[in-house]
């Protein structure tokens, strides 16, 4: 069978029609590299603050309280402001504490004595010391100043003073000054306690065989034994020639 020849016009159109190229698939590696470059450029343009611009998002737990800035409690109308520091007997006391525990900040005043002083001043021992008025603080100050007349003699911390023979109660800096005076007096007298204080040994009859060895060697050292043995040998050698000459 003879093949039917196509018309020339149809052949020309087939030749002229350009072949459509299939879209080339980009390699996955190249695409990943481009994405990384884009991310780096975005990070460069972002403003960096604390932590170099890295913000970790915290996961919210169910039922957890929402975080926020704790606002200071607002004062009610007519309520006085608290004094955070109250100065009594040349010492700063915490204003948030009660009167009894606030007075224990003064050296030489215990809870027992503090309660006696507050009752003598006519104040509530459980009241907050920062809310006291000026006249109430003055009452406390006067009771602290006259502590020797308020507290009984058996509770005073300086009974039968050596120099004056009086019963006094020392507070503040006077406590340390009085202690140093007593120690210096015992050292001058060369009493047993004074000598022990000078040497840095135990004063109140404690054992010192196993404790109280501050910085000193325990037992006999080997070097000391060797030094004694060497000294004894040298002495023997010196004595030998004297006897041989005779």
C-alpha positions in Angstrom: 0.0 0.0 0.0 1.3 3.4 -0.9 1.6 5.8 1.9 -0.5 8.9 1.7 1.6 12.0 1.5 0.6 14.8 3.9 0.2 18.2 2.4 3.3 20.5 2.6 1.5 23.1 4.8 1.0 20.6 7.6 4.6 19.4 7.4 5.9 23.0 7.7 3.7 23.7 10.8 5.0 20.6 12.5 8.6 21.6 11.9 8.0 25.2 13.0 6.3 24.3 16.3 8.9 24.6 19.1 9.2 21.7 21.5 8.0 22.4 25.0 10.8 21.7 27.5 9.8 19.8 30.6 10.3 21.8 33.9 13.6 20.7 35.5 13.2 19.7 39.1 15.6 21.6 41.4 17.8 19.6 43.5 16.7 19.3 47.2 20.1 20.4 48.4 20.1 23.6 46.5 16.6 24.5 47.8 17.7 23.8 51.4 20.8 26.1 51.0 18.7 28.9 49.7 16.2 28.7 52.6 19.1 28.8 55.1 20.5 31.9 53.4 17.1 33.6 53.6 16.8 32.8 57.3 20.3 34.2 58.0 19.5 37.5 56.2 16.2 37.8 58.2 18.0 37.4 61.5 20.6 40.0 60.5 17.9 42.6 59.9 16.0 41.8 63.2 16.9 44.1 66.2 18.9 42.2 68.8 18.1 42.8 72.4 18.9 40.9 75.5 19.8 37.3 74.9 20.8 38.1 71.3 17.3 38.1 70.0 16.5 34.6 71.1 13.1 34.3 72.8 12.0 31.0 74.1 8.3 30.6 74.2 7.1 29.0 77.4 4.4 26.4 77.2 1.3 27.3 79.2 0.2 24.7 81.6 -3.4 24.0 82.2 -4.7 25.6 85.4 -1.4 27.4 86.0 -1.8 31.1 87.3 -0.9 33.7 84.7 2.4 35.4 85.2 2.4 39.1 85.7 4.1 41.9 87.6 3.1 41.8 91.3 1.8 45.2 92.2 2.5 46.6 95.6 -0.6 46.5 97.9 -2.4 49.7 97.7 -3.0 51.6 100.9 -6.5 52.2 102.0 -7.7 55.7 102.7 -6.7 56.9 106.1 -4.2 54.0 106.7 -0.7 55.2 107.8 2.4 54.3 105.8 4.8 51.8 107.3 8.3 52.8 108.4 10.7 50.2 107.1 13.5 51.3 109.5 12.9 52.4 113.1 15.9 53.8 115.0 16.1 53.0 118.7 19.2 53.1 120.9 21.5 54.0 117.9 20.4 50.8 116.0 18.2 50.3 112.9 15.3 48.0 113.5 13.1 46.3 110.9 9.7 48.0 110.6 7.9 44.9 109.4 8.5 42.9 112.6 6.5 43.0 115.8 7.6 45.2 118.7 9.0 42.3 120.7 11.0 40.7 117.9 12.0 44.1 116.6 13.7 45.1 119.9 15.8 41.9 119.8 17.8 43.6 117.0 19.5 45.7 119.8 22.5 43.8 121.1 22.0 42.8 124.8 18.1 42.7 124.6 16.5 39.2 124.5 12.8 38.4 123.9 12.1 38.2 127.6 13.5 41.6 128.3 11.9 43.1 125.1 8.5 42.0 126.3 9.1 43.6 129.8 10.1 46.9 128.1 7.0 46.9 125.7 4.6 46.3 128.6 6.3 49.0 130.7 5.9 51.4 127.7 2.1 50.5 127.6 2.3 49.1 124.0 1.0 45.9 122.4 3.9 43.4 122.1 2.4 41.9 118.9 1.9 45.3 117.1 4.0 46.1 114.1 6.8 48.4 115.0 6.7 50.2 111.7 3.1 51.5 112.3 3.9 53.0 115.7 3.5 56.8 116.1 6.3 59.1 117.1 5.2 59.4 120.7 5.0 55.6 121.1 8.5 55.2 119.7 9.7 57.9 122.3 8.1 55.8 125.1 10.1 52.7 123.9 13.3 54.7 123.7 12.8 56.0 127.3 12.1 52.5 128.6 15.3 51.2 126.8 17.4 54.0 128.3 16.1 53.2 131.9 16.4 49.4 131.5 18.4 48.9 134.7 15.5 50.3 136.8 12.8 48.3 134.9 14.5 44.8 134.7 15.2 42.9 138.0 18.7 42.7 139.2 19.0 38.9 138.6 18.3 39.5 134.9 21.0 42.2 134.4 24.0 41.1 132.3 26.6 43.1 134.3 26.1 42.4 137.9 28.5 43.7 140.7 30.8 45.6 138.4 34.5 45.3 139.6 35.2 49.0 139.2 31.9 50.5 140.6 30.2 47.6 142.3 26.9 48.5 140.6 24.4 46.3 138.7 24.2 47.5 135.1 22.6 46.2 131.9 24.8 46.9 128.8 23.3 47.2 125.3 24.7 47.9 121.9 28.4 48.7 121.5 28.8 48.7 125.3 28.4 44.9 125.4 31.6 44.4 123.3 33.5 47.1 125.1 32.7 45.6 128.5 33.7 42.1 127.4 37.1 43.4 126.2 37.7 45.3 129.4 37.1 42.1 131.5 39.4 40.1 129.3 42.2 42.7 129.5 41.8 42.8 133.3 42.2 39.0 133.6 45.3 39.1 131.4 46.9 41.8 133.5 46.1 39.9 136.7 47.7 36.8 135.2 44.8 34.7 136.3 44.3 31.2 135.0 41.5 32.3 132.7 43.5 35.3 131.4 46.5 33.1 130.6 44.3 30.6 128.8 42.8 33.5 126.8 46.3 34.7 125.8 47.3 31.3 124.6 44.1 30.7 122.7 43.2 27.5 124.7 40.0 26.3 126.1 39.0 28.3 129.3 36.0 26.5 130.7 37.5 23.1 131.6 36.9 21.3 128.3 39.1 18.4 127.2 42.0 19.4 124.9 43.5 16.0 124.2 41.3 15.4 121.1 39.9 18.8 120.4 41.0 22.5 120.3 44.1 21.8 118.2 43.9 24.8 115.9 46.8 24.7 113.4 49.2 22.6 115.7 50.5 19.2 114.7 48.8 16.2 116.3 51.2 13.7 118.0 55.0 13.6 117.4 56.4 14.3 114.0 59.0 12.0 112.4 61.3 14.9 111.5 61.6 15.9 115.2 62.6 12.3 116.2 65.3 12.2 113.4 66.7 15.6 114.5 67.0 14.4 118.1 68.7 11.2 117.0 71.2 13.1 114.8 72.0 15.5 117.6 72.7 12.5 120.0 75.0 10.9 117.5 77.0 14.1 117.0 77.4 14.5 120.8 78.8 10.9 121.1 81.3 11.4 118.3 82.7 14.6 120.0 83.2 12.8 123.3 85.1 9.8 121.9 88.4 11.6 120.8 88.8 13.2 124.2 88.8 9.9 126.0 91.2 8.3 123.4 94.0 11.0 124.0 94.1 10.2 127.7 
